[in-house]
């Protein structure tokens, strides 16, 4: 496979605006709902972030599936992506990710085939094997006993999904006469084919399982450094060691998710990222809620154990003034060898998150308006 094949597989790297960035920069938006705001506010902010990402030269924007979390409004990635596609024209859009064990593979193939038809050549289907929620909510999502196999059945579910996306079940298979529509299905129109493309499939992970599977299948891989930083380098090494060239990629391609927030005032950057750290602390201790305000986070009296958690969490967040953030992101690329950074601004205030993406683009010398340039 050559570089053109990598582009055709959905990587699209050659046209990416990089300024002085060592690798392409992308966005992961969780549609964060802060105290004093609503889910509608969060989703409007997602549109603003997508427009900013597109005009400032970010490569792609992903949204992630979460359930039963008041502070995260991205329970339905396909719905959000359809909305973002209508408000952008060139930005790659995708899931970072859809939690495959929660869904029938045919449903995902239909949803993302529809997205590909709406935004041809712009759709990524990132897949994870975790539920994206607690056990009780996962049970409510799945219902069917066959889906309770969950993460352990991930390779089989993935193979089934890819067959639906490619419309390639062999003769005699129970699903051979089932087609995911829209998709690459032969039609009776003069053109003969409804759609020759399909979404670019990625595997996502926070441990070595998906890293090894992505490598064995020759798929691009994205690691959740933003909440599993201790495993980043081992997982990327396992991915690269396991990699086998495929029709999709001729060599490994790995992105990492990184929490980062820039502000003109470093103290304000700290105030904002502390809200995300407190929100994560509450989630991890069974108290999910809206992301607290900066004042609430600043006033919170942390116990010694809680303070250790927050300090450890913030140790893996890149934040400060734009130059500090740029240096931190560059150091992360040098340390991990990542091919792409997917930046998430996990903080309370929509304007602060939006402004952070602008400041990071400025720090790397991205154009003010890619379309105009």
C-alpha positions as CSV (number, residue, x, y, z in Angstrom):
1,X,0.0,0.0,0.0
2,X,1.3,3.5,-0.8
3,X,0.5,6.9,0.7
4,X,-2.5,7.3,-1.7
5,X,-3.9,4.0,-0.3
6,X,-3.6,5.4,3.3
7,X,-5.5,8.5,2.2
8,X,-8.1,6.4,0.4
9,X,-8.6,4.4,3.6
10,X,-9.6,7.5,5.4
11,X,-6.4,8.8,6.9
12,X,-6.4,11.9,4.7
13,X,-3.0,13.1,6.0
14,X,-1.4,14.7,3.0
15,X,-3.8,17.7,2.9
16,X,-3.7,18.3,6.6
17,X,-2.8,21.8,7.9
18,X,0.0,21.3,10.3
19,X,1.8,24.7,10.7
20,X,4.7,23.9,13.0
21,X,2.9,21.0,14.7
22,X,5.0,17.8,14.5
23,X,1.9,15.7,13.7
24,X,-1.8,16.5,12.7
25,X,-3.9,17.8,15.5
26,X,-7.5,16.7,16.0
27,X,-10.4,17.2,18.4
28,X,-12.3,14.9,20.7
29,X,-15.4,16.6,22.0
30,X,-17.5,15.1,24.8
31,X,-20.3,17.6,24.6
32,X,-19.5,18.5,28.2
33,X,-22.4,19.9,30.3
34,X,-21.2,22.3,32.9
35,X,-23.2,23.4,36.0
36,X,-25.5,26.3,34.9
37,X,-25.7,25.0,31.3
38,X,-27.9,22.5,29.5
39,X,-27.3,19.6,27.1
40,X,-28.7,21.9,24.4
41,X,-26.0,24.4,25.3
42,X,-23.3,21.7,25.1
43,X,-24.4,20.5,21.7
44,X,-24.5,24.0,20.3
45,X,-20.9,24.4,21.6
46,X,-20.0,21.2,19.8
47,X,-21.1,22.8,16.5
48,X,-19.0,25.9,17.3
49,X,-16.0,23.7,18.1
50,X,-16.5,21.8,14.8
51,X,-16.6,25.0,12.8
52,X,-13.5,26.3,14.6
53,X,-11.7,23.0,14.0
54,X,-12.5,23.1,10.3
55,X,-11.5,26.7,9.7
56,X,-8.3,26.5,11.8
57,X,-6.9,23.4,10.2
58,X,-7.6,20.6,12.7
59,X,-7.7,17.3,10.9
60,X,-10.7,15.5,12.4
61,X,-13.3,15.8,15.2
62,X,-14.6,12.9,17.1
63,X,-17.4,12.4,19.6
64,X,-17.7,9.6,22.1
65,X,-20.5,7.4,23.4
66,X,-21.3,7.8,27.0
67,X,-24.5,6.9,28.9
68,X,-26.2,7.9,32.2
69,X,-23.6,10.7,32.8
70,X,-25.3,14.1,33.4
71,X,-22.1,15.9,32.6
72,X,-21.7,14.3,29.1
73,X,-24.3,14.9,26.4
74,X,-22.8,12.5,23.8
75,X,-25.0,9.4,24.3
76,X,-25.8,9.2,20.5
77,X,-22.7,9.7,18.4
78,X,-24.4,9.0,15.1
79,X,-27.0,11.6,15.7
80,X,-24.5,14.2,16.8
81,X,-22.3,13.5,13.8
82,X,-25.1,13.9,11.3
83,X,-25.7,17.4,12.9
84,X,-22.0,18.3,12.7
85,X,-21.9,17.1,9.1
86,X,-24.6,19.5,8.2
87,X,-22.6,22.4,9.7
88,X,-19.2,21.5,8.1
89,X,-17.9,20.7,4.7
90,X,-14.3,19.4,4.8
91,X,-13.6,18.4,8.4
92,X,-13.4,14.6,9.0
93,X,-16.0,13.5,11.6
94,X,-16.2,10.3,13.6
95,X,-16.7,8.4,16.7
96,X,-14.1,8.2,19.3
97,X,-15.8,5.9,19.9
98,X,-18.9,3.8,19.5
99,X,-19.0,1.1,22.1
100,X,-19.6,-2.0,19.9
101,X,-20.8,-4.4,22.6
102,X,-23.8,-2.0,23.2
103,X,-25.2,-2.4,19.7
104,X,-26.0,-4.9,17.0
105,X,-23.3,-4.7,14.3
106,X,-25.9,-4.2,11.6
107,X,-27.3,-1.1,13.3
108,X,-23.9,0.5,13.4
109,X,-23.2,-0.4,9.8
110,X,-26.5,1.3,8.8
111,X,-25.9,4.4,10.9
112,X,-22.4,5.0,9.7
113,X,-23.2,4.0,6.1
114,X,-25.9,6.7,6.3
115,X,-23.3,9.2,7.6
116,X,-20.9,8.3,4.8
117,X,-23.7,8.9,2.3
118,X,-24.4,12.3,3.9
119,X,-20.7,13.3,4.1
120,X,-18.8,11.2,1.6
121,X,-15.2,10.6,2.4
122,X,-15.4,12.3,5.8
123,X,-16.5,9.7,8.2
124,X,-14.5,7.7,10.8
125,X,-15.9,4.8,12.7
126,X,-13.9,4.4,15.9
127,X,-14.9,1.4,17.9
128,X,-14.4,0.5,21.6
129,X,-15.1,-2.6,23.6
130,X,-16.0,-1.0,26.9
131,X,-19.6,-0.2,27.7
132,X,-19.0,3.5,28.2
133,X,-21.1,3.4,31.4
134,X,-21.8,1.3,34.5
135,X,-22.9,-2.3,34.5
136,X,-26.6,-1.6,35.2
137,X,-26.8,0.9,32.3
138,X,-25.0,-1.5,30.0
139,X,-27.6,-4.2,30.8
140,X,-30.4,-1.7,30.0
141,X,-28.8,-0.9,26.7
142,X,-28.3,-4.4,25.6
143,X,-31.3,-6.4,26.9
144,X,-30.6,-9.4,24.6
145,X,-28.8,-12.3,26.3
146,X,-26.6,-12.6,23.2
147,X,-25.2,-9.1,23.7
148,X,-24.3,-9.9,27.3
149,X,-21.2,-11.6,26.0
150,X,-19.9,-8.0,25.8
151,X,-16.3,-7.1,25.5
152,X,-15.1,-10.8,25.4
153,X,-17.0,-11.2,22.1
154,X,-15.5,-8.1,20.6
155,X,-13.4,-9.7,17.8
156,X,-16.4,-11.7,16.5
157,X,-18.7,-8.6,16.6
158,X,-16.0,-6.6,14.8
159,X,-15.6,-9.1,12.1
160,X,-19.4,-9.2,11.6
161,X,-19.6,-5.4,11.5
162,X,-16.8,-5.2,8.9
163,X,-18.6,-7.8,6.7
164,X,-21.7,-5.6,6.8
165,X,-19.8,-2.5,5.9
166,X,-18.1,-4.3,3.0
167,X,-21.2,-6.3,2.1
168,X,-19.0,-9.4,2.0
169,X,-20.7,-12.3,3.8
170,X,-19.9,-15.5,1.9
171,X,-22.5,-17.6,0.2
172,X,-24.3,-19.8,2.7
173,X,-23.8,-17.5,5.6
174,X,-27.0,-16.7,7.5
175,X,-26.5,-13.0,6.8
176,X,-25.5,-13.4,3.1
177,X,-28.7,-11.9,1.9
178,X,-28.7,-9.0,4.4
179,X,-27.3,-5.7,3.3
180,X,-26.5,-2.6,5.3
181,X,-28.1,0.3,3.5
182,X,-26.7,2.7,2.5
183,X,-23.6,0.8,1.7
184,X,-21.5,-0.7,-1.2
185,X,-24.5,-2.6,-2.6
186,X,-25.0,-3.2,-6.3
187,X,-28.1,-1.3,-7.6
188,X,-30.1,-1.0,-10.8
189,X,-29.2,2.6,-11.4
190,X,-27.2,3.6,-14.5
191,X,-24.1,4.0,-12.3
192,X,-24.5,0.5,-11.0
193,X,-23.2,1.1,-7.5
194,X,-24.9,3.1,-4.8
195,X,-21.8,3.8,-2.8
196,X,-18.2,2.5,-3.3
197,X,-16.9,4.0,0.0
198,X,-17.3,3.1,3.6
199,X,-16.3,4.7,6.8
200,X,-12.7,4.5,7.9
201,X,-12.6,1.9,10.8
202,X,-10.4,2.5,13.8
203,X,-10.0,0.5,17.0
204,X,-9.8,2.5,20.3
205,X,-8.5,1.3,23.6
206,X,-7.1,2.0,27.0
207,X,-5.1,-1.3,27.4
208,X,-3.3,-3.7,25.2
209,X,-6.3,-5.8,23.9
210,X,-7.5,-3.5,21.2
211,X,-3.9,-2.4,20.4
212,X,-2.9,-6.0,19.6
213,X,-6.2,-6.6,17.6
214,X,-5.8,-3.4,15.6
215,X,-2.2,-4.4,14.7
216,X,-3.2,-7.9,13.7
217,X,-5.9,-6.6,11.4
218,X,-3.8,-3.7,10.0
219,X,-6.2,-1.0,11.3
220,X,-5.5,2.4,12.6
221,X,-5.4,2.6,16.4
222,X,-6.2,5.4,18.9
223,X,-5.2,5.1,22.5
224,X,-7.0,6.9,25.4
225,X,-3.9,8.6,26.9
226,X,-6.2,11.2,28.5
227,X,-7.5,8.6,31.1
228,X,-5.0,5.8,30.9
229,X,-1.6,7.5,30.6
230,X,0.4,4.8,32.3
231,X,-0.5,2.3,29.6
232,X,0.2,4.6,26.6
233,X,3.7,3.6,25.7
234,X,3.2,-0.2,26.3
235,X,0.0,-0.2,24.2
236,X,1.5,1.7,21.3
237,X,4.6,-0.7,21.4
238,X,2.2,-3.7,21.3
239,X,0.3,-2.2,18.4
240,X,3.4,-1.6,16.4
241,X,4.9,-5.0,17.2
242,X,1.6,-6.7,16.3
243,X,1.0,-4.8,13.1
244,X,0.5,-6.6,9.8
245,X,0.1,-4.7,6.6
246,X,-3.5,-4.7,5.2
247,X,-5.5,-3.3,2.4
248,X,-6.2,-0.4,4.7
249,X,-2.6,0.5,5.9
250,X,0.8,-0.5,4.9
251,X,2.3,0.6,8.2
252,X,1.1,1.4,11.7
253,X,-0.9,4.6,12.3
254,X,-1.6,5.5,15.9
255,X,-3.2,8.5,17.4
256,X,-3.5,9.3,21.1
257,X,-6.2,11.2,23.0
258,X,-4.8,13.9,25.2
259,X,-6.5,16.3,27.6
260,X,-5.2,19.8,27.0
261,X,-6.4,23.3,27.7
262,X,-4.8,26.6,26.8
263,X,-5.7,30.1,28.2
264,X,-4.0,33.5,28.0
265,X,-3.8,33.4,31.8
266,X,-2.2,30.1,33.2
267,X,-4.2,30.6,36.4
268,X,-7.4,30.5,34.5
269,X,-6.2,27.3,32.6
270,X,-5.7,25.7,36.0
271,X,-9.1,26.8,37.3
272,X,-10.8,25.2,34.2
273,X,-8.9,21.9,34.2
274,X,-9.6,21.5,38.0
275,X,-13.3,21.4,37.1
276,X,-12.7,18.4,34.9
277,X,-10.6,16.7,37.5
278,X,-13.3,17.2,40.2
279,X,-15.9,15.9,37.8
280,X,-13.8,12.8,37.1
281,X,-13.3,12.2,40.8
282,X,-17.0,12.3,41.4
283,X,-17.6,9.9,38.5
284,X,-15.0,7.5,39.7
285,X,-16.5,7.5,43.2
286,X,-20.1,6.9,42.0
287,X,-21.3,10.5,42.1
288,X,-21.6,11.6,38.5
289,X,-23.1,15.0,37.9
290,X,-22.7,18.2,35.9
291,X,-19.2,19.5,35.6
292,X,-18.7,21.9,38.5
293,X,-18.0,25.6,38.1
294,X,-14.4,26.9,38.5
295,X,-15.5,28.6,41.8
296,X,-17.0,25.3,43.1
297,X,-13.9,23.4,42.2
298,X,-11.6,26.0,43.8
299,X,-13.7,25.9,47.0
300,X,-13.9,22.1,47.2
301,X,-12.2,20.6,50.3
302,X,-10.3,17.6,49.0
303,X,-9.4,14.8,51.4
304,X,-5.9,13.5,51.2
305,X,-6.9,10.5,49.0
306,X,-9.0,12.8,46.8
307,X,-6.1,15.2,46.5
308,X,-3.8,12.4,45.4
309,X,-6.3,11.4,42.7
310,X,-6.7,15.0,41.4
311,X,-3.0,15.6,41.4
312,X,-2.4,12.4,39.5
313,X,-5.1,13.3,37.0
314,X,-3.8,16.8,36.4
315,X,-0.3,15.4,35.9
316,X,-1.5,14.0,32.6
317,X,-3.3,17.1,31.5
318,X,-1.4,19.6,29.3
319,X,-2.5,23.1,30.4
320,X,-1.3,26.6,30.8
321,X,-0.5,29.5,28.4
322,X,-0.4,28.6,24.7
323,X,3.4,28.2,24.5
324,X,3.4,25.9,27.5
325,X,0.7,23.8,26.0
326,X,2.5,23.6,22.7
327,X,5.7,22.5,24.4
328,X,3.8,19.9,26.3
329,X,2.1,18.5,23.3
330,X,5.4,18.4,21.4
331,X,7.0,16.5,24.3
332,X,4.2,14.0,24.3
333,X,4.7,13.3,20.6
334,X,8.4,12.9,21.1
335,X,7.9,10.5,24.0
336,X,5.2,8.3,22.4
337,X,5.9,8.6,18.7
338,X,2.2,9.2,18.1
339,X,1.2,9.9,14.5
340,X,-1.6,12.2,15.5
341,X,-2.9,14.0,18.7
342,X,-6.6,14.1,19.4
343,X,-7.1,16.9,21.9
344,X,-10.0,17.0,24.4
345,X,-10.7,20.1,26.5
346,X,-12.5,18.6,29.5
347,X,-13.6,21.7,31.4
348,X,-16.7,23.5,32.6
349,X,-17.0,26.7,30.5
350,X,-17.9,26.4,26.8
351,X,-16.1,29.6,25.9
352,X,-12.9,28.5,27.6
353,X,-12.9,25.2,25.7
354,X,-13.6,26.9,22.4
355,X,-10.9,29.5,23.0
356,X,-8.4,26.8,23.9
357,X,-8.6,25.3,20.4
358,X,-8.1,28.7,18.9
359,X,-5.1,29.4,21.1
360,X,-3.5,26.0,20.4
361,X,-4.0,26.6,16.6
362,X,-2.3,30.0,17.1
363,X,0.6,28.5,19.0
364,X,1.3,26.2,16.0
365,X,0.9,28.9,13.4
366,X,-2.3,27.4,11.8
367,X,-4.0,29.7,9.3
368,X,-6.8,31.9,10.7
369,X,-9.2,30.5,8.0
370,X,-8.2,27.4,6.1
371,X,-11.0,27.9,3.5
372,X,-10.0,31.5,2.8
373,X,-6.3,30.5,2.6
